[in-house]
C-alpha cells in the first residue's frame, strides 16, 4: 500500500473530568478486508490520542492539571508473564500535556484471525471536579496520516468527522466510560454476592485511582464479587471524616436497598478497602452503619477490613512541626483538623481517638480478616507508624529495610528460613530545605528536633510469647541497637507526587526483574503489645500536653509564653497515638503487611495508574490472593509469615489467625464496647444536619468556608479566606472560565453560523457525518511532536 492510500479509519472526541476515564477496545480483523484492497493481512495500524486543550493551560498545573494519562496494550497482556517482543509491549504516557499527542503502533506481526488492543485515557485532574479536559483519538493506517490530520491544509479525509470509516467487519471500536467500567462485570444473580467497597484518599478519586485494584479483584473468579466505590466525595475531601464516612455509609445502604442488582437480600458478605484517608473514612462508615442501621451487620457478614497507607493515628508526629501548624490552621479543612488530633469532638476526645471505640470496636471484631498495608519508606504523606498501628517488631524490620550490599548475602540466607524478603535500594538523606524552619521552631521545641531512634522505636517494640522484646539476633532489647529508617521530607514527597520515577521497560515486561516488596507480614494480637506507660496528662481544656511543656512555679514570663505556645502547638501526640493504637488492638488481632516501594510509594501502593505506578503490582497481587483467593469462611492469614526469630538460627512457625476467626464468629465483649463517646456524634439526624450546614457554607459565597486558614474577619471577603484548598478550587474555576472565553470569542463567523444552525435543530449529528469542532478552528500547525496552536485564543488575538 502506498502512502497515498493511507487513511483515517476511526476518530472520536471525548472529554474527562476529575476521576473520569475512557477505554477504547479496538477489534481489528484484517483478513475481512483483503477483497476491498484496504488493508493487507499483515498490515498494522496506528493510534493517536491528543490532548486538544490550549497549550497555555500547561501552566495551570495547580488549577487542574489539564493533563491526561494514556496507555495502550494488547488485550491478552499479562503483567505476570514475560513480554520480550517489542511490538507486543505496552506503551504509556503519564503526563500528556495540552497540545501534546501520544502515538502507538498496533502491530500485527503475528498471523492471527483478529487482534484486540485496549487504550485507556484517564484524567489527571486533582483539585476540581467542574473542569474537564478534551481529547481526540484517531486510528489510521500510518503515523503520518494521523499527524497530518491535525493540519487543515493537508485536507486529510475524515479529519473533522467522528465515527468509524471502515467496514465493521474490519474495525470495531468499543468505547466504555467510567460508569461502564465500574458496572462490569455483571454478577451471577443466582449466587450470593460479596460486595467490596473501595474508599479513596485526600484529593483523590476512587473511580480512576482505584480502578486497577477493582479490576484485579474482578479477575478473581473464586467469588461472586461486586466492587463499588462512591464517586460523590470527589472534590469534597477537605470537609471532614464524619462528612465523608457518613455519605459512603448512606451510599452502601442505598446499594443494598434500592439497587436492582444488589437489593432484596442478594448481598450476604461485605468487605472494605481504603487507601490513605479512605481507611479512616471507611472506619467511620462502619460505625455509622452499626449505630443507625443495627441489623446491617447481622444480615450482611463483614469479611475483610483492609487499609493501605492509612493515617489511622493521624499524620502529625513524624512530620515537621510546620505540618502540624498547617493542619491546625485548616490547610485541608475539617479533614486536616481531624488528622491533627487537636480538635475535640463535643469537648471530649479527638475524633481519631473516638473512632476505634464503641460501635466501631464491636463491628471490627466481627470481620474475618483485618489487615493494614504500610509503606516502610518513601511515603512522606502517611509514615510507617501511623499506617501500621504503631506497634511492630521494629528491630527485625529495620534490619531488612536498611540492608546494604554487604549484608545482603547474609540476610538472604537467614530469610530463606524466616520468610523475610530483603531489598536493596539506595536512599539519600533528608533534604536540607526545611532547616531554616526547624531552626526557628527549635527555640520553642528544642526536644522535638532530633528524636533518637531508640526512643522512637524501642517504646513500641512488640514482645514475644514470653513477654520479652522480640530480637531476631536473640539479644536483649537495648536502645542502641535500634537504627533509623530512611526518612523522606515533605518536599521530596511532593516532588515524587508530581514527577514520580517511572518503572523501566524491563520491570514492566519481565516479572523476574521485580524485587519482592513484602518485607514484613505478620499477625499481631493485643498480647504482643509492650506494657503501657503512665496515663496521659491533660490540661484544663482536656487537651493532652507534653510533660516538658508544663510551667514550673519559678519560670520567667518569657519562658511562660514559650511554654504556652508549646502547649498549643506541641501537645503530646505520641501518647495520643499510643492510646488510639491500643484501642485498635483491644481484644482483636491485625495482620500487618509492611512493603518497601520506590517513590511515589503512597500512590504506588494502590497502583494509581496501571503502568506509571507499576511498582505496586506485587502489593495488589498479595492483597487479592490473600483476601479474595479462597473460601471466605477460612482465614486468609494462613500464609502470613512471622518474619522474626526467637533465637539466632532458629525458625518461628508461621502464625495464622484461626483463633481470631473463632473470636469473630462469637466476639467477646470488653470495656471498649461500652464506650459511648462515638455513639453520641454518629447519630444519623445529627450528621445529616452537620452535612447540610457544610454544604450550605460551600454554596454561600458570603460565608467563610470550613477550610479557612486566615481567621481574621477582615479577610472574609478575600479570595485567600478559603485557604489553599479553596484557593486552588477558585483558581481552577477562573482558569476554566478563561478557557471557555478563549474558545467562544475565537470562533470565526462560519463556525458561529454552524453553531447557531446546530442549536436551532436544523441539522443532526450522526456517525460518519462531518461536524466542525467549534473550538478547534484552524488551531494546529505542523509541529510533529506537540501540534502547537497556530492561533492564540482560537484567533481572538
C-alpha positions as MATLAB code, in Angstrom:
seq = 'XXXXXXXXXXXXXXXXXXXXXXXXXXXXXXXXXXXXXXXXXXXXXXXXXXXXXXXXXXXXXXXXXXXXXXXXXXXXXXXXXXXXXXXXXXXXXXXXXXXXXXXXXXXXXXXXXXXXXXXXXXXXXXXXXXXXXXXXXXXXXXXXXXXXXXXXXXXXXXXXXXXXXXXXXXXXXXXXXXXXXXXXXXXXXXXXXXXXXXXXXXXXXXXXXXXXXXXXXXXXXXXXXXXXXXXXXXXXXXXXXXXXXXXXXXXXXXXXXXXXXXXXXXXXXXXXXXXXXXXXXXXXXXXXXXXXXXXXXXXXXXXXXXXXXXXXXXXXXXXXXXXXXXXXXXXXXXXXXXXXXXXXXXXXXXXXXXXXXXXXXXXXXXXXXXXXXXXXXXXXXXXXXXXXXXXXXXXXXXXXXXXXXXXXXXXXXXXXXXXXXXXXXXXXXXXXXXXXXXXXXXXXXXXXXXXXXXXXXXXXXXXXXXXXXXXXXXXXXXXXXXXXXXXXXXXXXXXXXXXXXXXXXXXXXXXXXXXXXXXXXXXXXXXXXXXXXXXXXXXXXXXXXXXXXXXXXXXXXXXXXXXXXXXXXXXXXXXXXXXXXXXXXXXXXXXXXXXXXXXXXXXXXXXXXXXXXXXXXXXXXXXXXXXXXXXXXXXXXXXXXXXXXXXXXXXXXXXXXXXXXXXXXXXXXXXXXXXXXXXXXXXXXXXXXXXXXXXXXXXXXXXXXXXXXXXXXXXXXXXXXXXXXXXXXXXXXXXXXXXXXXXXXXXXXXXXXXXXXXXXXXXXXXXXXXXXXXXXXXXXXXXXXXXXXXXXXXXXX';
ca = [
       0.000    0.000    0.000;
       1.362    3.428   -0.902;
       1.331    6.440    1.373;
      -1.376    7.948   -0.819;
      -3.674    5.137    0.237;
      -3.276    5.909    3.939;
      -6.446    6.955    5.631;
      -8.177    7.586    8.932;
     -10.295    4.626    9.970;
     -11.706    5.987   13.213;
     -11.976    9.311   15.028;
     -13.735   10.284   18.229;
     -13.728   13.354   20.502;
     -14.284   12.937   24.234;
     -13.655   14.796   27.498;
     -12.888   13.726   31.056;
     -13.390   15.393   34.417;
     -11.759   14.509   37.720;
     -11.976   10.779   38.290;
     -13.240   10.001   34.808;
     -11.751    7.707   32.220;
     -12.469    6.319   28.766;
     -11.484    2.900   27.488;
     -11.333    2.076   23.805;
     -11.300   -1.604   22.837;
     -10.024   -1.835   19.281;
     -11.003   -5.034   17.466;
      -9.282   -5.485   14.119;
      -9.852   -8.336   11.626;
      -7.598   -7.644    8.625;
      -8.495  -10.778    6.657;
     -12.015   -9.481    6.172;
     -10.789   -6.528    4.100;
      -8.444   -8.204    1.667;
     -11.047   -8.176   -1.064;
     -11.656   -4.475   -0.592;
      -7.984   -3.721   -1.070;
      -7.934   -1.547    2.026;
      -5.553   -3.322    4.375;
      -3.398   -6.371    3.857;
      -3.386   -9.338    6.248;
      -0.175   -8.257    7.985;
      -0.719   -4.520    7.811;
      -0.635   -2.854   11.238;
      -2.449    0.226   12.423;
      -1.558    3.323   14.413;
      -3.475    5.040   17.210;
      -3.146    8.657   18.260;
      -4.505   10.367   21.375;
      -4.211   14.139   21.513;
      -4.845   16.486   24.408;
      -6.587   19.252   22.477;
      -6.619   21.799   25.286;
      -4.920   25.118   24.613;
      -1.172   24.974   25.164;
      -1.415   27.954   27.550;
      -3.111   25.661   30.086;
       0.137   23.767   30.633;
       0.980   26.447   33.184;
      -2.267   25.831   35.079;
      -0.944   22.768   36.882;
      -2.362   23.554   40.323;
      -5.639   24.624   38.767;
      -6.120   21.238   37.148;
      -3.846   19.936   35.995;
      -5.084   19.761   32.403;
      -3.142   16.568   31.899;
      -4.070   13.076   30.723;
      -2.699    9.622   31.409;
      -2.740    7.304   28.372;
      -1.687    3.702   27.911;
      -2.044    1.135   25.140;
      -1.665   -2.636   25.469;
      -2.719   -5.875   23.860;
      -5.882   -7.318   25.363;
      -4.039  -10.520   26.277;
      -1.175   -8.700   28.004;
      -0.468  -10.228   31.420;
       1.888   -8.427   33.793;
       2.840  -11.767   35.365;
       4.109  -13.194   32.082;
       7.262  -12.111   30.223;
       6.801  -10.000   27.118;
      10.066   -9.767   25.194;
       8.686   -8.978   21.728;
       8.938   -5.232   21.273;
       5.829   -4.976   19.130;
       3.723   -6.590   21.871;
       4.990   -4.480   24.747;
       2.673   -1.892   26.302;
       3.340    1.823   25.925;
       2.120    4.642   28.143;
       2.362    8.373   28.728;
       1.726    9.548   32.321;
       1.686   13.281   31.530;
       0.034   14.103   28.219;
       0.097   17.895   28.365;
      -2.200   20.288   26.495;
      -1.275   20.285   22.810;
       0.704   17.040   23.009;
      -0.025   13.815   21.136;
       0.523   10.173   22.063;
       1.245    7.655   19.266;
       1.286    3.865   19.489;
       1.692    1.245   16.787;
      -0.870   -1.534   16.726;
       1.316   -4.272   15.357;
       0.070   -7.342   13.507;
       3.433   -9.102   13.338;
       1.905  -12.457   14.246;
      -0.641  -14.062   11.949;
      -3.976  -14.277   13.725;
      -7.574  -14.103   12.637;
      -8.178  -10.951   14.694;
      -6.410   -8.588   17.057;
      -7.568   -6.562   20.046;
      -5.902   -3.640   21.799;
      -7.031   -1.584   24.780;
      -6.382    2.150   25.065;
      -7.116    3.860   28.389;
      -7.392    7.645   28.702;
      -7.663    8.867   32.299;
      -7.990   12.348   33.747;
      -5.165   13.587   35.959;
      -7.259   16.436   37.391;
      -6.830   16.625   41.156;
      -8.238   19.809   42.657;
     -11.598   20.430   41.000;
     -14.458   18.362   39.639;
     -16.069   21.043   37.474;
     -13.445   21.462   34.741;
     -12.811   18.943   32.005;
     -10.064   18.050   29.548;
     -10.918   17.464   25.889;
      -9.083   14.918   23.771;
      -9.391   13.206   20.427;
      -8.480    9.663   19.472;
      -7.739    8.590   15.908;
      -6.911    5.247   14.326;
      -5.267    5.163   10.928;
      -3.157    3.100    8.613;
       0.027    5.092    9.297;
       1.518    7.520   11.757;
       1.929   10.106    9.021;
      -1.751   10.288    8.193;
      -2.613   10.701   11.883;
      -0.126   13.544   12.187;
      -1.406   15.238    9.035;
      -4.951   15.055   10.367;
      -4.060   17.943   12.718;
      -3.078   20.131    9.743;
      -6.109   21.562    7.967;
      -4.032   22.446    4.903;
      -3.341   18.720    4.357;
      -7.091   18.136    3.922;
      -6.941   14.591    5.225;
     -10.208   12.800    4.574;
     -12.418   12.482    7.687;
     -10.059   14.576    9.828;
     -13.014   16.651   11.126;
     -15.584   13.877   11.384;
     -16.334   11.433   14.171;
     -17.130    7.769   13.723;
     -15.751    4.633   12.097;
     -14.762    4.976    8.457;
     -14.226    1.309    7.692;
     -16.494   -1.741    7.494;
     -17.431   -3.136   10.886;
     -16.059   -6.487    9.770;
     -12.636   -4.846    9.539;
     -12.586   -2.485   12.517;
     -14.806   -2.195   15.557;
     -14.093    0.184   18.438;
     -15.971   -0.191   21.714;
     -15.901    2.963   23.849;
     -16.559    2.478   27.579;
     -16.787    5.369   30.026;
     -16.310    5.437   33.805;
     -19.770    4.102   34.657;
     -19.424    1.277   32.145;
     -16.149    0.176   33.681;
     -17.478    0.268   37.238;
     -20.706   -1.591   36.403;
     -18.881   -4.516   34.832;
     -18.678   -7.443   35.100;
     -22.288   -8.350   35.837;
     -22.517  -10.695   38.853;
     -24.223  -14.081   38.884;
     -27.581  -13.252   40.440;
     -28.266  -16.911   41.220;
     -25.480  -16.860   43.845;
     -24.914  -14.728   46.947;
     -22.922  -11.579   46.240;
     -19.810  -10.390   48.039;
     -19.888   -6.572   47.995;
     -16.497   -4.829   48.151;
     -16.428   -1.100   48.925;
     -13.360    0.936   47.916;
     -12.620    4.313   49.530;
     -10.083    6.834   48.242;
      -7.772    9.291   49.931;
      -7.474   13.044   50.265;
      -7.775   14.922   46.943;
      -8.025   11.580   45.195;
     -10.861    9.767   43.499;
     -11.953    6.179   43.662;
     -13.217    5.930   40.070;
      -9.818    6.486   38.433;
      -7.255    5.966   41.179;
      -8.585    2.600   42.369;
      -9.680    1.215   39.003;
      -6.662   -1.085   38.779;
      -7.425   -2.585   42.204;
     -11.070   -3.073   41.236;
     -10.186   -4.927   38.054;
      -7.696   -7.163   39.831;
     -10.378   -8.175   42.330;
     -12.839   -8.700   39.472;
     -10.391  -11.028   37.751;
     -10.576  -13.414   40.712;
     -13.209  -15.951   39.725;
     -13.433  -17.794   43.042;
     -16.077  -15.478   44.433;
     -19.153  -13.708   43.104;
     -17.713  -10.267   43.814;
     -19.138   -6.830   43.035;
     -16.703   -3.949   43.579;
     -18.158   -0.491   44.114;
     -16.921    2.943   45.065;
     -18.734    6.143   45.994;
     -17.977    8.877   43.461;
     -19.812   11.638   45.333;
     -16.899   12.623   47.577;
     -14.622   13.736   44.743;
     -13.575   17.335   45.348;
     -15.045   17.299   48.868;
     -12.349   15.516   50.825;
     -11.464   18.547   52.966;
     -14.940   18.527   54.567;
     -14.117   16.120   57.360;
     -14.040   12.422   58.118;
     -17.582   12.411   59.506;
     -18.927   14.062   56.364;
     -17.141   11.666   54.041;
     -17.793    8.498   56.052;
     -21.500    9.143   56.545;
     -22.001    9.727   52.811;
     -20.276    6.436   51.984;
     -22.450    4.642   54.546;
     -25.617    6.117   53.039;
     -24.390    5.040   49.601;
     -23.959    1.468   50.854;
     -27.462    1.461   52.317;
     -28.827    2.694   49.008;
     -26.976   -0.097   47.175;
     -28.410   -2.890   49.291;
     -31.940   -1.486   49.347;
     -32.572    0.304   46.038;
     -30.089   -1.083   43.503;
     -31.917   -3.571   41.265;
     -28.878   -5.824   41.011;
     -27.920   -5.832   44.666;
     -31.143   -5.378   46.668;
     -33.578   -7.897   48.168;
     -31.008   -9.785   50.165;
     -28.685  -10.647   47.277;
     -25.647   -9.430   49.268;
     -24.542  -11.703   52.105;
     -20.927  -10.502   52.584;
     -19.184   -7.158   52.588;
     -15.544   -6.033   52.578;
     -13.948   -2.609   52.897;
     -10.677   -1.448   51.326;
      -9.477    2.101   51.954;
      -6.414    3.919   50.703;
      -4.862    6.735   52.714;
      -7.662    8.885   54.184;
     -10.117    6.294   52.865;
      -9.055    3.927   55.645;
     -10.315    6.356   58.304;
     -13.380    7.238   56.280;
     -14.463    3.606   55.949;
     -13.838    3.078   59.678;
     -16.282    5.856   60.494;
     -18.683    4.440   57.891;
     -18.966    1.067   59.631;
     -19.708    2.818   62.936;
     -22.378    4.910   61.213;
     -23.956    1.782   59.733;
     -23.895   -0.082   63.037;
     -25.481    2.745   65.054;
     -28.115    3.871   62.554;
     -28.872    0.518   60.906;
     -28.394   -2.039   63.732;
     -29.432   -5.015   61.598;
     -26.953   -4.300   58.801;
     -24.021   -6.382   60.055;
     -26.396   -9.033   61.369;
     -27.715   -9.785   57.887;
     -24.541   -8.988   55.905;
     -21.381  -10.630   57.170;
     -18.243   -8.425   57.405;
     -15.317  -10.272   55.806;
     -12.285   -8.084   55.005;
     -11.304   -4.779   56.568;
      -8.204   -3.539   54.725;
      -6.323   -0.252   54.776;
      -3.422    0.783   52.570;
      -1.136    3.527   53.830;
      -3.886    4.993   56.003;
      -3.207    7.600   58.742;
      -5.102    5.678   61.417;
      -3.251    7.581   64.158;
      -3.122   10.970   62.425;
      -0.205   12.416   60.494;
       1.455   14.930   62.816;
       4.023   13.033   64.889;
       6.549   12.079   62.210;
       6.040   15.171   60.079;
       7.762   18.532   60.650;
       6.172   20.888   63.151;
       5.054   23.285   60.434;
       2.857   20.478   59.070;
       1.148   20.350   62.448;
       0.732   24.126   62.341;
      -0.732   23.939   58.852;
      -3.228   21.259   59.871;
      -4.320   23.259   62.901;
      -4.736   26.327   60.690;
      -7.098   24.446   58.358;
      -4.805   23.830   55.396;
      -7.062   20.940   54.358;
     -10.208   21.987   56.154;
     -12.009   19.847   58.691;
     -10.144   16.779   57.483;
      -6.787   18.320   58.357;
      -8.128   19.290   61.757;
      -9.233   15.684   62.339;
      -5.817   14.371   61.330;
      -4.080   16.918   63.581;
      -5.563   15.250   66.696;
      -6.150   18.563   68.451;
      -9.795   19.339   67.738;
     -12.071   17.700   70.301;
     -15.478   16.264   69.437;
     -18.119   17.611   71.848;
     -15.290   18.738   74.166;
     -14.444   15.104   74.721;
     -11.659   13.494   72.680;
     -10.116   13.860   69.228;
     -12.197   12.109   66.574;
      -9.422    9.638   65.783;
      -9.379    8.565   69.435;
     -13.151    8.073   69.417;
     -13.327    6.165   66.130;
     -11.875    2.802   67.314;
     -14.228    2.619   70.314;
     -17.849    1.684   70.914;
     -19.738    0.730   67.739;
     -16.589    0.585   65.611;
     -14.929   -1.785   68.047;
     -17.988   -4.019   68.122;
     -18.039   -4.331   64.322;
     -14.295   -4.630   63.750;
     -14.189   -7.741   65.926;
     -16.714   -9.388   63.610;
     -14.553   -9.122   60.496;
     -12.953  -12.363   59.363;
      -9.769  -10.504   58.447;
      -8.299   -7.166   59.474;
      -5.223   -6.138   57.506;
      -3.146   -2.974   57.292;
      -0.630   -2.379   54.485;
       2.061    0.163   55.340;
       4.981    1.720   53.487;
       8.272    1.263   55.301;
       9.946    4.067   53.321;
       9.370    6.672   50.609;
       5.979    7.763   51.966;
       6.220   11.227   53.466;
       2.437   11.610   53.493;
       1.498    8.678   55.737;
       4.571    7.397   57.621;
       5.039    3.828   58.813;
       4.000    4.244   62.444;
       0.549    5.649   61.781;
      -0.272    3.297   58.894;
       0.892    0.175   60.787;
      -0.946    0.985   64.031;
       2.301    1.869   65.799;
       3.307   -1.472   67.335;
       5.736   -3.563   65.277;
       8.833   -5.699   65.526;
      10.962   -2.720   64.585;
      14.266   -4.442   65.287;
      13.696   -7.164   62.723;
      12.063   -4.784   60.252;
      14.784   -2.128   60.351;
      17.492   -4.703   59.638;
      15.733   -5.738   56.460;
      14.795   -2.256   55.251;
      18.302   -0.896   55.856;
      20.029   -3.907   54.316;
      23.231   -2.969   52.488;
      25.039   -4.818   49.755;
      27.486   -6.280   52.276;
      24.725   -7.636   54.473;
      22.525   -8.803   51.639;
      24.027  -12.278   51.173;
      23.877  -12.966   54.895;
      20.271  -11.783   55.143;
      19.292  -13.815   52.086;
      20.448  -16.973   53.865;
      18.521  -16.040   57.001;
      15.401  -15.072   55.072;
      15.221  -18.427   53.346;
      14.366  -19.798   56.778;
      12.349  -16.929   58.257;
      10.372  -15.642   55.305;
      11.991  -12.193   55.350;
      12.252  -10.590   51.941;
      15.166   -8.129   51.824;
      15.610   -5.435   49.235;
      18.500   -3.308   48.105;
      17.726    0.312   47.390;
      19.860    3.416   47.539;
      18.432    6.111   49.756;
      19.609    9.634   50.239;
      19.330   11.525   53.484;
      16.584   14.031   54.087;
      16.976   17.308   52.270;
      18.089   20.469   53.989;
      15.458   22.775   52.516;
      13.473   22.881   55.778;
      16.386   23.542   58.151;
      15.726   27.300   58.473;
      12.171   26.494   59.536;
      13.460   23.943   62.023;
      15.973   26.445   63.415;
      13.226   28.971   64.027;
      10.974   26.422   65.705;
      13.774   24.922   67.765;
      13.523   27.856   70.165;
      10.057   26.679   71.169;
      10.581   22.943   70.703;
      14.244   22.019   71.078;
      13.365   18.496   72.231;
      11.411   17.808   69.027;
      14.198   18.496   66.568;
      16.185   15.304   66.927;
      14.383   12.339   68.394;
      16.704    9.394   68.834;
      15.838    6.183   67.039;
      15.982    4.173   70.267;
      13.310    6.430   71.768;
      11.271    6.438   68.584;
      11.102    2.659   68.135;
      12.005    0.940   71.409;
       8.904    2.160   73.211;
       6.642    0.449   70.651;
       8.717   -2.676   70.050;
       6.419   -5.703   70.316;
       7.024   -8.600   72.692;
       7.271  -12.331   72.070;
       5.206  -15.070   73.694;
       7.379  -14.840   76.825;
       6.764  -11.140   77.215;
      10.254  -10.159   76.078;
      11.068   -7.730   73.327;
      11.487   -9.558   70.045;
      15.034   -9.670   68.711;
      15.985  -11.661   65.654;
      19.555  -11.941   66.980;
      18.443  -13.128   70.423;
      19.984  -10.149   72.236;
      18.470   -8.010   74.923;
      16.426   -5.039   73.828;
      18.893   -2.170   74.039;
      18.077    1.238   72.626;
      21.445    1.472   70.936;
      20.512   -1.465   68.747;
      17.730    0.472   67.019;
      18.755    2.102   63.775;
      16.931    4.772   61.820;
      14.598    4.057   58.947;
      15.136    6.186   55.824;
      13.017    9.338   56.019;
      11.773   11.494   53.167;
      10.912   15.147   53.578;
       7.613   16.731   52.652;
       9.276   18.478   49.702;
      10.734   15.204   48.426;
       7.319   13.580   48.693;
       5.659   16.458   46.849;
       8.244   16.182   44.095;
       7.661   12.454   43.696;
       3.915   13.077   43.537;
       4.292   15.488   40.633;
       7.176   13.730   38.860;
       7.235   10.135   40.117;
      10.082    7.863   38.995;
       8.682    5.647   36.269;
       9.283    1.888   36.185;
      11.635    0.685   33.496;
      10.521   -1.275   30.452;
      12.384   -4.257   31.868;
      10.325   -4.083   35.050;
       7.066   -3.979   33.101;
       7.877   -6.734   30.628;
       9.940   -9.161   32.727;
       8.435  -10.391   36.025;
      11.776  -11.909   37.015;
      13.315   -8.440   37.249;
      10.963   -7.301   40.007;
      12.025   -7.235   43.619;
       9.881   -8.815   46.278;
       8.471   -5.847   48.143;
       6.742   -7.579   51.063;
       9.323   -7.158   53.830;
       7.122   -7.928   56.813;
       3.911   -9.974   57.050;
       2.725  -10.980   60.497;
      -0.322  -11.317   62.733;
      -0.255   -9.122   65.851;
      -2.523   -9.549   68.862;
      -3.067   -7.491   71.981;
      -0.668   -9.789   73.842;
       2.184   -8.654   71.568;
       1.941   -5.054   72.790;
       4.512   -3.792   75.322;
       3.345   -2.614   78.764;
       1.546    0.698   78.828;
       3.332    3.799   80.097;
       1.926    6.343   82.525;
      -1.550    7.747   81.776;
      -1.996   10.799   79.603;
      -1.666   14.258   81.136;
      -4.305   16.755   80.070;
      -4.732   20.464   80.619;
      -7.827   22.292   81.835;
      -9.363   22.069   78.369;
      -8.875   18.325   78.137;
      -6.013   18.581   75.640;
      -3.178   16.114   76.060;
       0.001   18.070   76.774;
       3.669   17.279   76.673;
       5.161   16.995   80.175;
       8.123   19.070   79.032;
       5.791   21.957   78.237;
       4.460   22.435   81.784;
       5.205   25.699   83.605;
       7.251   25.466   86.745;
       6.433   27.857   89.651;
       9.631   29.852   89.226;
       9.776   30.210   85.466;
      10.088   33.632   83.876;
       7.376   35.458   81.942;
       9.147   34.840   78.613;
       9.524   31.170   79.445;
       5.831   31.026   80.322;
       4.920   32.495   76.922;
       7.184   29.990   75.268;
       5.514   27.098   77.083;
       2.030   28.384   76.348;
       2.884   28.369   72.646;
       4.363   24.935   73.121;
       1.151   23.671   74.676;
      -0.784   24.986   71.706;
       1.493   23.532   69.053;
       3.323   20.655   70.644;
       0.706   18.776   72.628;
       1.759   15.194   73.359;
       0.792   13.492   70.122;
       2.811   10.364   70.805;
       0.742    9.452   73.842;
      -2.429   10.085   71.854;
      -1.164    7.817   69.092;
      -0.457    5.092   71.614;
      -3.950    5.333   73.074;
      -5.525    5.110   69.610;
      -3.341    2.156   68.617;
      -4.142    0.258   71.813;
      -7.851    0.746   71.186;
      -7.498   -0.797   67.729;
      -5.666   -3.805   69.228;
      -8.108   -4.340   72.096;
      -9.378   -7.929   72.036;
      -8.604   -8.429   68.331;
      -5.727   -9.265   66.013;
      -4.349   -7.413   62.992;
      -2.334   -8.657   60.076;
       0.354   -6.084   59.333;
       1.993   -6.125   55.924;
       4.917   -3.731   55.532;
       6.144   -3.076   51.996;
       9.239   -1.445   50.577;
       8.365    0.508   47.441;
      10.137    3.087   45.348;
       8.776    6.650   45.161;
       5.960    7.617   44.848;
       5.220    4.865   47.412;
       1.973    6.448   48.611;
       0.351    6.090   45.181;
       2.344    3.064   44.072;
       0.823    1.008   46.871;
      -2.585    1.121   45.137;
      -1.235    1.362   41.555;
      -2.957    4.677   40.912;
      -2.161    4.304   37.204;
      -1.574    0.887   35.690;
       1.948    1.408   34.328;
       3.133    4.685   35.881;
       2.672    3.163   39.362;
       3.591   -0.403   38.411;
       5.952   -0.719   41.381;
       2.844   -1.512   43.412;
       1.772   -4.530   41.333;
       3.132   -7.059   43.888;
       1.195   -5.359   46.695;
      -2.134   -5.605   44.875;
      -1.363   -9.188   43.899;
      -0.686  -10.008   47.557;
      -3.910   -8.303   48.656;
      -6.126  -10.102   46.150;
      -4.520  -13.503   46.675;
      -4.771  -13.373   50.469;
      -8.235  -11.864   50.802;
     -10.238  -12.933   47.771;
      -8.449  -16.030   46.521;
     -10.016  -18.592   48.841;
     -13.171  -19.541   50.660;
     -14.229  -16.584   52.763;
     -15.047  -18.886   55.686;
     -11.355  -19.732   56.025;
      -8.784  -17.331   57.458;
      -6.670  -15.660   54.785;
      -3.714  -15.381   57.106;
      -2.519  -18.951   56.737;
       0.361  -17.798   54.529;
       1.399  -14.935   56.796;
       4.936  -15.433   57.984;
       6.381  -14.458   61.341;
       9.446  -12.742   59.987;
      11.259  -12.660   63.316;
      13.347  -15.303   65.047;
      13.149  -16.252   68.713;
      16.769  -17.413   68.680;
      19.523  -16.831   66.166;
      19.371  -19.530   63.550;
      16.001  -20.935   64.593;
      12.735  -20.526   62.759;
       9.442  -19.262   64.013;
       6.437  -21.165   62.756;
       4.014  -19.234   60.585;
       1.247  -17.708   62.640;
      -2.360  -17.829   61.496;
      -5.459  -16.028   62.634;
      -7.600  -19.082   63.292;
      -8.199  -18.091   66.904;
      -9.181  -14.619   65.797;
     -11.598  -16.142   63.294;
     -13.276  -18.091   66.068;
     -13.489  -14.917   68.117;
     -15.096  -13.162   65.173;
     -17.824  -15.782   64.957;
     -18.669  -15.098   68.603;
     -16.759  -11.950   69.581;
     -16.321  -11.489   73.285;
     -17.331   -8.231   74.881;
     -14.954   -5.844   76.598;
     -14.886   -2.398   78.131;
     -14.285   -0.678   74.799;
     -17.636   -1.961   73.505;
     -19.423    0.185   76.069;
     -17.715    3.465   75.183;
     -20.458    5.926   74.198;
     -18.374    8.861   73.008;
     -18.566    7.923   69.326;
     -22.233    6.925   69.508;
     -23.116   10.436   70.663;
     -21.743   12.045   67.493;
     -22.698    9.427   64.905;
     -26.487    9.849   65.042;
     -27.973    9.987   61.550;
     -30.071   13.070   62.298;
     -27.120   14.918   63.807;
     -24.750   14.013   60.977;
     -27.362   14.957   58.376;
     -27.763   18.411   59.896;
     -23.997   18.902   60.088;
     -23.521   17.801   56.477;
     -26.252   20.160   55.289;
     -24.580   23.025   57.118;
     -21.245   22.191   55.490;
     -22.826   22.021   52.044;
     -24.654   25.280   52.619;
     -21.464   27.021   53.697;
     -19.851   25.887   50.455;
     -22.752   27.212   48.409;
     -22.891   30.541   50.172;
     -20.120   32.754   48.819;
     -20.592   35.284   51.613;
     -19.747   32.803   54.350;
     -16.254   31.686   55.286;
     -15.643   28.124   54.122;
     -14.761   25.383   56.579;
     -11.171   25.176   55.343;
     -10.436   28.751   56.404;
      -6.792   29.373   57.172;
      -6.838   33.128   57.672;
      -9.060   33.706   60.706;
      -9.417   37.471   60.504;
     -12.914   38.754   59.790;
     -11.364   41.402   57.585;
     -10.277   38.669   55.201;
     -13.681   37.019   54.953;
     -14.304   38.521   51.523;
     -10.810   37.768   50.278;
     -10.050   35.076   47.744;
      -7.475   33.800   50.240;
     -10.037   33.412   53.016;
     -10.979   29.974   51.722;
      -7.495   28.633   52.382;
      -5.123   26.904   49.963;
      -7.587   24.114   49.159;
     -10.383   26.522   48.381;
      -7.975   28.861   46.631;
      -6.993   26.112   44.200;
     -10.657   25.449   43.545;
     -11.358   29.131   42.897;
      -8.333   29.488   40.612;
      -9.367   26.342   38.762;
     -12.801   27.741   38.024;
     -11.280   31.044   36.923;
      -8.933   29.283   34.520;
     -11.808   27.171   33.230;
     -13.881   30.281   32.540;
     -10.969   31.933   30.745;
     -10.520   28.806   28.637;
     -14.210   28.917   27.648;
     -13.765   32.546   26.646;
     -10.756   31.559   24.539;
     -12.954   29.286   22.516;
     -16.164   31.349   22.448;
     -14.539   34.591   21.328;
     -12.216   32.808   18.956;
     -14.968   31.341   16.798;
     -14.954   32.641   13.272;
     -18.105   33.725   11.543;
     -18.576   30.470    9.685;
     -18.329   28.389   12.829;
     -20.724   30.675   14.678;
     -23.323   30.204   11.950;
     -22.786   26.477   12.143;
     -23.292   26.622   15.885;
     -26.495   28.613   15.505;
     -27.838   26.085   12.996;
     -26.944   23.272   15.397;
     -28.757   24.951   18.284;
     -31.849   25.589   16.171;
     -32.058   21.919   15.312;
     -31.576   22.488   11.579;
     -29.286   19.528   11.337;
     -28.377   16.460   13.389;
     -25.068   14.904   14.089;
     -24.782   11.207   13.274;
     -21.863    8.850   12.993;
     -19.712    9.405    9.890;
     -21.242   12.877    9.359;
     -18.929   15.861    9.070;
     -19.068   18.264   12.013;
     -16.979   21.263   12.805;
     -15.231   21.261   16.161;
     -16.315   24.688   17.340;
     -13.276   25.318   19.481;
     -10.686   23.863   17.153;
     -10.931   26.213   14.157;
      -7.595   26.203   12.315;
      -5.602   25.946   15.518;
      -2.955   23.416   14.559;
       0.370   23.828   12.881;
       2.773   21.206   11.608;
       4.684   20.677   14.814;
       5.294   16.938   14.766;
       5.692   16.443   18.493;
       3.080   18.687   20.067;
       0.703   20.078   17.456;
       1.020   23.604   18.874;
      -1.819   26.047   18.429;
      -1.367   28.207   15.355;
      -3.591   30.975   16.641;
      -3.603   32.260   20.175;
      -7.036   32.038   21.827;
      -8.503   30.452   18.685;
      -7.836   33.583   16.600;
      -9.227   36.044   19.133;
      -5.790   37.671   19.434;
];
